[in-house]
Amino acid sequence: MEILEQSPSAKGPADMFAGDVWFDVIYRGEEPSRARANMVRFAPGARTAWHSHGLGQTLYIVEGIAVIQSRGGQILEAHPGDVIYTPPGEAHWHGAAPDHFMTHLALWENPGPDAGPEGTWFEHVADGEYNGPRRSTRRWSSRYAVGRRSPRTASPCRNRRQPLGARPPQRHMAMRPALAFGPTGDGDLITFLTGRRRADRCLELRTP
């Protein structure tokens, strides 16, 4: 076991970030490990430039309100506890909402010396892009709470029930929260990318 020495907090460089952004390197693996982990803190309105990662990136929202967008997609408003995955090579940006600080843990990997760049950086996010309409993970989780049906589901839930304890197949989706908690009234955990039946109810979760 080893206690790793932590480097001082560093300000995000101006060619990669807009606004006040500070990060702490939590872990930077040495061969054979190629894992990377940074804790990044954004002032209100601060954000990254457009960029992509060779092996993808996972963000865990620690506090505040995050805004995240992939190229050509809708802006996602994420909240503490949300986990967002962006697949390899997908251009995206992320930052803090205009009126909230935001902290996230960023996880990614270095592809290695002969497998392409770790990350590729593009232009800064224009104000018009940053201020576009947003969709909140909180609205998604409450909309698809236990006992409610997806608007894209034509058949009644009762016709497609699964036995208690059955585990439906996982769905892989980019730029979507892996888990979300919704106000179901009975403490159920809402698993955003899967669905399961509880007693005589059915939980149906589909892409909005």
C-alpha positions as CSV (number, residue, x, y, z in Angstrom):
1,M,0.0,0.0,0.0
2,E,1.2,3.5,-0.9
3,I,0.0,7.0,0.0
4,L,0.4,9.0,-3.2
5,E,1.8,12.5,-3.0
6,Q,-0.8,15.0,-4.4
7,S,0.3,17.8,-6.6
8,P,-1.0,21.4,-6.0
9,S,-4.3,22.5,-7.5
10,A,-3.8,23.9,-11.0
11,K,-5.8,26.4,-13.0
12,G,-7.2,25.1,-16.3
13,P,-5.3,26.5,-19.3
14,A,-7.1,29.2,-21.3
15,D,-6.9,27.2,-24.6
16,M,-8.9,24.3,-23.0
17,F,-11.2,26.2,-20.6
18,A,-13.3,29.3,-20.5
19,G,-13.8,31.0,-17.1
20,D,-12.3,30.0,-13.8
21,V,-11.6,26.3,-13.7
22,W,-9.3,24.5,-11.2
23,F,-8.4,20.9,-11.1
24,D,-6.6,18.4,-8.8
25,V,-4.9,15.3,-10.3
26,I,-6.2,12.5,-8.1
27,Y,-4.5,9.7,-10.1
28,R,-2.3,9.5,-13.1
29,G,-1.3,5.9,-13.7
30,E,2.1,4.8,-14.8
31,E,2.5,1.8,-17.1
32,P,1.0,-0.7,-17.2
33,S,-1.8,1.4,-15.6
34,R,-3.2,4.1,-17.9
35,A,-6.0,5.3,-15.7
36,R,-6.6,9.0,-15.2
37,A,-8.7,10.7,-12.5
38,N,-9.1,14.5,-11.9
39,M,-11.3,16.5,-9.6
40,V,-12.4,19.6,-11.5
41,R,-14.1,22.7,-10.1
42,F,-15.9,25.1,-12.3
43,A,-17.1,28.7,-11.4
44,P,-20.5,29.6,-12.6
45,G,-20.5,29.9,-16.4
46,A,-17.1,28.2,-16.8
47,R,-16.7,25.3,-19.2
48,T,-14.3,23.3,-21.3
49,A,-13.7,23.8,-25.0
50,W,-15.1,21.2,-27.4
51,H,-12.9,18.1,-27.0
52,S,-12.9,14.3,-27.3
53,H,-11.1,11.4,-25.6
54,G,-9.5,8.5,-27.3
55,L,-11.0,5.9,-25.0
56,G,-14.0,7.9,-23.8
57,Q,-14.7,9.7,-20.5
58,T,-16.9,9.2,-17.4
59,L,-18.0,12.2,-15.3
60,Y,-19.4,11.8,-11.8
61,I,-21.1,15.0,-10.7
62,V,-20.1,15.7,-7.1
63,E,-21.8,19.1,-6.4
64,G,-23.6,21.9,-8.1
65,I,-25.3,21.8,-11.5
66,A,-23.4,20.6,-14.6
67,V,-24.2,21.3,-18.2
68,I,-22.9,18.8,-20.8
69,Q,-23.4,18.5,-24.5
70,S,-22.1,16.2,-27.3
71,R,-21.7,17.6,-30.8
72,G,-25.2,17.9,-32.4
73,G,-27.0,16.8,-29.2
74,Q,-29.1,18.5,-26.6
75,I,-27.6,20.1,-23.6
76,L,-27.9,17.8,-20.5
77,E,-28.3,19.4,-17.1
78,A,-26.8,17.0,-14.6
79,H,-27.0,16.9,-10.8
80,P,-25.0,15.5,-7.9
81,G,-24.9,11.7,-8.1
82,D,-25.4,11.5,-11.9
83,V,-22.8,9.6,-13.9
84,I,-22.3,10.6,-17.5
85,Y,-20.4,8.6,-20.1
86,T,-19.1,10.0,-23.4
87,P,-17.8,7.3,-25.9
88,P,-14.4,7.4,-27.6
89,G,-13.9,10.1,-30.2
90,E,-17.2,11.9,-29.5
91,A,-16.7,15.7,-29.4
92,H,-18.4,17.2,-26.3
93,W,-18.0,19.9,-23.7
94,H,-19.0,20.2,-20.0
95,G,-19.1,22.9,-17.4
96,A,-21.1,24.7,-14.7
97,A,-24.5,26.2,-15.1
98,P,-24.6,30.0,-15.3
99,D,-25.7,30.5,-11.7
100,H,-24.1,27.5,-9.9
101,F,-20.6,26.3,-9.1
102,M,-20.0,22.7,-10.1
103,T,-17.5,20.0,-9.2
104,H,-17.1,16.7,-11.0
105,L,-14.7,13.7,-11.0
106,A,-13.4,13.0,-14.4
107,L,-12.3,9.5,-15.3
108,W,-10.6,8.4,-18.5
109,E,-7.7,6.4,-19.9
110,N,-4.5,7.0,-21.9
111,P,-4.7,4.8,-25.0
112,G,-0.9,4.2,-25.0
113,P,2.0,5.5,-27.1
114,D,0.9,3.7,-30.3
115,A,-2.9,4.0,-30.1
116,G,-3.7,7.6,-30.8
117,P,-4.0,10.7,-28.6
118,E,-5.4,10.7,-25.1
119,G,-7.6,13.7,-25.9
120,T,-8.2,16.1,-28.8
121,W,-9.1,19.7,-28.2
122,F,-11.2,21.9,-30.6
123,E,-12.7,25.4,-30.6
124,H,-14.2,27.1,-27.5
125,V,-17.9,26.8,-26.9
126,A,-19.8,29.9,-28.2
127,D,-22.1,31.7,-25.8
128,G,-25.1,30.8,-28.1
129,E,-24.2,27.1,-27.8
130,Y,-23.7,27.3,-24.0
131,N,-27.0,29.2,-23.4
132,G,-29.1,26.7,-25.5
133,P,-32.1,24.8,-24.1
134,R,-31.3,22.2,-21.5
135,R,-32.9,19.0,-20.4
136,S,-32.5,18.1,-16.7
137,T,-31.8,14.6,-15.4
138,R,-34.2,15.4,-12.5
139,R,-37.1,15.8,-14.9
140,W,-36.2,12.5,-16.6
141,S,-36.1,10.5,-13.3
142,S,-39.4,11.9,-12.0
143,R,-41.2,11.5,-15.4
144,Y,-40.3,7.9,-15.6
145,A,-41.2,7.0,-12.0
146,V,-42.7,3.7,-10.8
147,G,-46.2,3.3,-12.1
148,R,-45.9,5.6,-15.0
149,R,-45.6,4.6,-18.7
150,S,-43.2,5.8,-21.3
151,P,-44.9,8.0,-23.9
152,R,-43.3,5.9,-26.6
153,T,-44.7,2.7,-25.2
154,A,-47.9,1.7,-26.9
155,S,-48.8,-1.5,-25.1
156,P,-49.9,-1.5,-21.4
157,C,-47.2,-2.3,-18.9
158,R,-49.0,-5.3,-17.5
159,N,-48.7,-7.1,-20.8
160,R,-44.9,-7.1,-20.6
161,R,-44.2,-7.8,-17.0
162,Q,-41.2,-9.8,-15.9
163,P,-41.1,-12.2,-13.0
164,L,-39.9,-10.7,-9.8
165,G,-36.1,-10.9,-9.6
166,A,-35.7,-11.1,-13.3
167,R,-33.0,-8.9,-14.6
168,P,-33.6,-7.1,-17.9
169,P,-30.7,-6.5,-20.3
170,Q,-28.5,-3.5,-19.7
171,R,-28.7,-0.6,-22.2
172,H,-25.6,1.3,-23.2
173,M,-26.3,4.9,-24.0
174,A,-23.9,7.8,-24.5
175,M,-24.4,11.1,-22.8
176,R,-27.1,9.8,-20.4
177,P,-27.0,9.4,-16.6
178,A,-26.3,5.8,-15.5
179,L,-28.4,6.2,-12.3
180,A,-30.9,8.7,-11.2
181,F,-33.2,8.9,-8.1
182,G,-36.8,10.0,-8.6
183,P,-39.6,11.0,-6.2
184,T,-41.5,7.8,-6.5
185,G,-43.0,8.1,-3.0
186,D,-41.9,4.7,-1.8
187,G,-38.1,5.0,-1.9
188,D,-37.5,3.0,-5.1
189,L,-34.2,3.4,-6.9
190,I,-34.8,4.5,-10.4
191,T,-32.4,2.8,-12.7
192,F,-32.5,5.0,-15.8
193,L,-31.2,2.6,-18.4
194,T,-33.0,-0.5,-17.2
195,G,-36.5,-1.4,-16.0
196,R,-38.0,-3.9,-13.5
197,R,-41.3,-4.8,-12.1
198,R,-42.2,-4.3,-8.5
199,A,-45.2,-6.1,-7.0
200,D,-48.2,-5.3,-9.3
201,R,-46.5,-2.3,-10.9
202,C,-44.1,-1.9,-13.7
203,L,-41.2,0.4,-14.1
204,E,-40.6,1.4,-17.8
205,L,-37.7,3.5,-18.7
206,R,-37.0,4.6,-22.3
207,T,-35.0,7.2,-23.9
208,P,-37.1,10.5,-23.8
